[in-house]
Amino acid sequence: MKKILLLSDTHSYIDDQILKFVHQADEVWHAGDIGQLAVTDTIKKIKPLRAVFGNIDDKNARSEFDLDLKFIVEGVSVWITHIGGYPNKYNQRIRTEINQNPPDIFITGHSHILKVMYDKKLNLLHLNPGAAGNHGFHKIRTMLRFELDSGEIKNMEIIELSKRGANSMK
């Protein structure tokens, strides 16, 4: 069994609220718009990290992380990309591939809107953790956590952090 913390759109922001949940996870997944690599460097010092770069990320993030990340954990196939759309509105760049070879979990960021949606047509779970950072239009910073165990996704939780802008930058 693996405990996963999923976050996105940190936009160079990390604080003790986020780090508390990083410590509780077995792995942390970041769905892009990292901002300064100090965010991912901090996470990597604590727990294993899987991440993709997003549209705001610079050449340093793009040289360290991929646009798409596909892997299998605990018998569950995962695809993480920053801009990928959601069920019935997948991004044109990934549409053919996701229809031909859908993962069990498809993860995106970008919108700053937390979404947990099941795609009945492709038999996959779409996750967007919203935004954990302070930059953007979202009012509440959010993340997701869940467990993967022998091919099953269990104990999905929405984590609501402080209101955007409520804490000082770390």
Secondary structure by P-SEA (a helix, b strand, c coil): cbbbbbbccccccccaaaaaaaaaccbbbbccccccaaaaaaaaacbbbbbbbcccccaaaaaacccccccccccbbbbbbcccccccccccccaaaaaaccccbbbbccccbbbbbbcccccbbbbbcccccccccccccbbbbbbbccccccbbbbbbcccccccccc
